[in-house]
Amino acid sequence: MSTAPPPFPTPQEPVALPELLQLETTPEADEPCLRADAARNRARLLEAAGRLVAERGADAVTMEAVAAAACVGKGTVFRRFGDRTGLLTALLDHSEKKFQAAFLSGPPPLGPGAPPVERLRAFGRGMLRRSVDELELQLAAEPGANRRFVVPARRVLRHHVAMLLRQAVPDADCELLSHTLMGQLDPALIHHLTKQCGIPLARLEEAWTDLVDRLTGAESAP
């Protein structure tokens, strides 16, 4: 007779993350301080990449194009960011840290101090608004299927959702449910719904609140 599979592991949840996540994974990101010339070069490259996004869209951001716009060799861009995804991730770094600060230590309901269901509602609405504002760049920076769920930024976001779910519905399989909730915040899905289906942001926000309330058994928000 077959035996039941072992339960899905539930990692221990820290009370709070001690600091904002450092998104970049280049060697320079691990150093206490970049050399002054390296910091200037990095800022110059990001400025050039940001200019390309503003003028031509995220598809125009290639390692070659950024090198030409910044008047440096292509090898410099690869050494600094590793690949195109690393470069685009660096462009998103500022808004990612700002959003992390908001849900880790900002005012409620997104930050600490509100009930977990209210924080979940606010988290999804904040993610949806941010994704709509940065949709083209987020899609261009989307990692491949083998890395999509393990990149540090996404792990922190899902970890936070799982923590709030465990507070709201402690007897549920919150690890798997957190993936379900994060699926509704996927940039590719948001692009499909808003750009290809013409669904307004307000409807996506209402659908997120409805999903959270149904999963947690909470009463609908007023």
C-alpha positions in Angstrom: 0.0 0.0 0.0 1.4 3.4 -1.0 2.3 5.9 1.7 1.2 9.5 1.8 3.9 12.0 0.5 5.7 14.0 3.2 4.2 17.4 3.9 5.4 20.4 2.1 8.2 21.9 4.2 7.4 25.2 5.9 10.5 27.3 6.6 10.9 29.2 9.8 9.7 32.7 9.4 11.9 35.5 10.7 10.2 38.3 12.5 11.5 40.8 10.1 14.2 41.1 7.4 17.1 43.1 8.8 17.8 45.1 5.7 16.6 45.7 2.3 17.5 43.1 -0.3 20.5 43.9 -2.5 19.2 42.8 -5.9 22.4 42.8 -7.9 24.6 39.7 -8.0 27.7 41.2 -9.7 31.0 41.0 -7.7 30.9 44.8 -7.2 27.6 44.5 -5.4 29.3 42.4 -2.6 32.0 45.0 -2.0 31.6 47.4 0.9 32.3 50.4 -1.3 32.9 50.6 -5.0 36.0 52.4 -6.2 35.1 56.0 -7.1 35.8 55.4 -10.8 33.9 52.1 -10.8 30.9 53.9 -9.2 31.0 56.6 -11.8 31.2 54.1 -14.6 28.2 52.2 -13.2 26.1 55.4 -12.8 27.1 56.4 -16.3 26.0 53.0 -17.8 22.7 53.0 -15.9 22.0 56.6 -17.0 22.7 55.5 -20.6 20.4 52.5 -20.2 17.7 54.6 -18.7 17.9 57.1 -21.6 17.5 54.2 -24.1 14.4 53.0 -22.3 12.9 56.5 -22.2 13.7 57.2 -25.9 13.2 53.8 -27.6 11.7 51.4 -25.1 13.2 48.5 -23.1 13.7 46.4 -26.3 16.4 48.8 -27.3 18.5 48.1 -24.2 21.2 45.7 -25.4 24.7 45.5 -24.0 26.0 46.9 -27.3 23.6 49.8 -27.4 24.3 50.8 -23.8 28.1 50.6 -24.4 27.8 52.8 -27.4 25.5 55.3 -25.6 27.9 55.5 -22.6 31.0 55.6 -24.9 32.7 52.5 -23.3 33.6 49.1 -24.6 31.0 46.3 -24.6 33.2 44.3 -22.2 32.8 47.0 -19.5 29.1 46.6 -19.6 29.3 42.8 -19.3 31.8 43.0 -16.4 29.6 45.4 -14.5 26.2 43.7 -15.0 26.9 40.1 -16.2 24.2 40.1 -18.9 21.2 42.0 -20.2 19.0 40.7 -17.4 21.4 41.9 -14.8 21.5 45.3 -16.4 17.7 45.6 -16.5 17.5 44.4 -13.0 19.8 47.1 -11.9 17.5 49.7 -13.5 14.6 48.3 -11.5 16.7 48.2 -8.3 15.6 51.6 -7.0 11.9 51.0 -7.2 12.3 47.5 -5.8 14.1 48.8 -2.7 11.5 51.5 -2.3 8.7 49.0 -2.4 10.5 46.7 0.0 11.0 49.5 2.4 7.2 50.3 2.2 6.1 46.8 3.1 8.9 46.0 5.6 8.8 49.2 7.6 6.5 51.7 6.0 3.1 52.9 7.3 0.1 50.5 7.4 -1.8 49.0 5.8 1.1 48.0 3.5 3.6 48.2 6.3 3.5 46.7 9.8 0.7 47.6 12.1 -2.4 46.5 10.1 -4.1 43.1 10.2 -2.5 40.5 7.9 -5.4 40.4 5.4 -5.4 44.2 5.1 -1.6 44.1 4.4 -2.2 41.4 1.8 -4.8 43.5 0.1 -2.4 46.6 0.1 0.5 44.5 -1.0 -1.2 43.3 -4.2 -2.6 46.7 -5.0 0.9 48.2 -4.6 2.4 45.5 -6.8 -0.2 45.9 -9.5 0.3 49.7 -9.7 4.0 49.4 -9.7 3.9 46.8 -12.5 1.6 48.9 -14.6 4.0 51.8 -14.2 7.1 49.8 -15.1 5.6 47.1 -17.2 7.8 47.2 -20.3 11.0 47.2 -18.1 9.8 44.4 -15.9 8.9 42.2 -18.9 12.3 42.9 -20.4 14.1 42.0 -17.1 12.0 38.8 -16.6 14.4 35.9 -15.9 14.2 32.6 -17.7 12.0 29.8 -16.5 14.8 28.1 -14.6 15.5 31.2 -12.5 12.1 32.9 -12.4 11.2 31.7 -8.9 14.6 31.8 -7.3 15.8 35.3 -8.1 16.3 37.2 -4.8 13.7 39.9 -5.4 10.9 37.5 -6.2 11.8 35.3 -3.3 11.5 38.2 -0.9 8.1 39.2 -2.3 6.8 35.6 -2.1 8.3 35.1 1.3 6.4 38.2 2.6 3.1 36.9 1.1 3.6 33.5 2.8 4.3 35.2 6.1 1.1 37.2 5.9 -0.9 34.1 4.9 0.5 32.2 7.9 -0.8 34.9 10.2 -4.2 35.0 8.5 -4.8 31.3 7.8 -2.2 29.3 9.9 -3.8 25.9 9.1 -3.5 26.4 5.3 -0.6 25.3 3.0 0.7 28.9 2.9 3.8 28.1 0.9 1.8 26.9 -2.1 -0.9 29.5 -1.6 1.7 32.2 -1.7 2.7 31.0 -5.2 -1.0 31.1 -6.2 -1.3 34.7 -5.1 2.0 35.8 -6.7 0.8 34.3 -9.9 -1.9 37.0 -10.2 0.9 39.6 -9.9 3.0 38.2 -12.7 4.1 40.9 -15.1 3.4 38.8 -18.2 -0.2 38.2 -17.0 -0.6 41.9 -16.2 0.6 42.8 -19.7 -1.9 40.4 -21.2 -4.8 41.6 -19.1 -4.2 45.4 -19.5 -2.6 45.6 -22.9 -4.2 42.7 -24.8 -7.5 42.4 -23.1 -8.0 46.1 -22.2 -8.9 45.4 -18.6 -8.4 48.5 -16.4 -6.2 48.5 -13.4 -9.1 49.2 -11.0 -10.6 45.8 -12.0 -7.4 44.0 -11.4 -7.2 45.6 -7.9 -10.7 44.5 -7.2 -10.0 41.0 -8.3 -6.9 40.8 -6.1 -8.9 41.9 -3.1 -11.6 39.4 -3.9 -9.0 36.6 -4.2 -7.4 37.5 -0.9 -10.7 37.6 0.9 -11.9 34.2 -0.5 -8.6 32.5 0.4 -8.5 33.9 3.9 -12.3 33.8 4.6 -12.2 37.5 5.4 -15.1 39.8 4.8 -14.9 42.0 1.7 -13.1 45.3 2.2 -15.5 48.3 2.2 
